[in-house]
Amino acid sequence: MKKTRLIFLWFTIIFSNIIAQTVSTIRLPLITKITATWCNPCGTWGWSLNEEIMNQNPEALTLCLHASTTSQLYNTASAAIYSKFTPSSPSVPSWYVDNTRKTQYSSSGGIYTTQTRNAVKSAVDSILVHNAQAGSGFLWSWNNNTLEITAKAEFFVPVSGEYYFGVYIIEDDIVKYQNGIGNNAVHHPTLRNAVSGELGDYLTLGNISAGQSFIKTYTFNVPSDYVKTKMRLMGIIWEKQGDNLTIVNTSVSDYLLQTPTSKSQNVNFQLQIYPIPTQNQKVVIRNISNNEKIAIFDLLGKNIPVKIEIQNNDAHVLFPVNTPKGIYIVQVTKDQKTYSQKLILE
């Protein structure tokens, strides 16, 4: 039997620092509020209206874009994305569903709040009746303040066109000044930055078959004022038509650094894998009983059919002889909490 060397990139996990997320097959409408910290209506009636819109559309992702350079939460990714929304808005706040403006204006330029809320709801409902053409998912890991991301875009039906895939950082509950509220406003989910190109990275031009997928990898150095436990990844699959980009689908991850919620989740459990390195296809996971679930995945999310034997509270995991070289994810589910670790098969 050919010997295969396993080298593990490992560390002790108290929180779920590496999390595997499958590609979402859900069509997720994107509601966007164009806003600014200097804008008084954004922090008064526009703030309340945005909360009503969020509550009325739980099946959608509601996001704030600060596209004004003088807003304290401005970033160039927000400005770039807003540049592809149609039509542009004469003022802020304004609301869009996917790319299209749904703000309802009076003849004098004022905003009808009830009509705007209803227009957003109608647009979201019209999107939800359609199945998703494509979706995305993520793997990520932390190395101090550096976030390492593997993003996957997958098409569920045959399509033809020019497609791009954008990966972004969003953050919930940012505490920052907002005109109309004050210095300690707790902001709704907000676009923070782009991990990919601001309008996505090129996927392909031409025919795409059902089941075809694309993998992108990124490294992102997290600024010190970002709160890791409030950060999520957002994926947008774009279709380019001339100079325009249309949203095909949006996805959003879990929080990138999760905190324990109860002692029953066994937050002191340490995922330990050895030996490092090993000269065969066998790996041992310590402190495992028959009650734990173990799974091995490749980066496309495919389950690897490993053989597992439990001996003296250790799981002995044997890979199939012809397992290809590459990166794999070990997942252990213990007390309804998932612990994951990345390994490289050489």
Secondary structure, 3 states (H helix, E strand, C coil): CCCCCEEECCCCCCCCCCEECCCCCCCCCEEEEEECCCCHHHHCHHHHHHHHHHHHCCCCEEEEEECCCCCCCCCHHHHHHHCCCECCCCCCCEEEECCEECCCECCCCCECHHHHHHHHHHHHHHHHCCCCCEEEEEEEEEECCEEEEEEEEEECCCEEEEEEEEEEEEECCCEEEECCCEEEEECCCEEEEECCCCCCEEEEEEEECCCCEEEEEEEEECCCCCCHHHEEEEEEEEEEECCEEEEEEEEEEEECCCCCCCHHHCCCCCCCEECCCECCCEEEECCCCCCCEEEEEECCCCECCCEEEEECCEEEEECCCCCCCEEEEEEEEECCEEEEEEEEEC
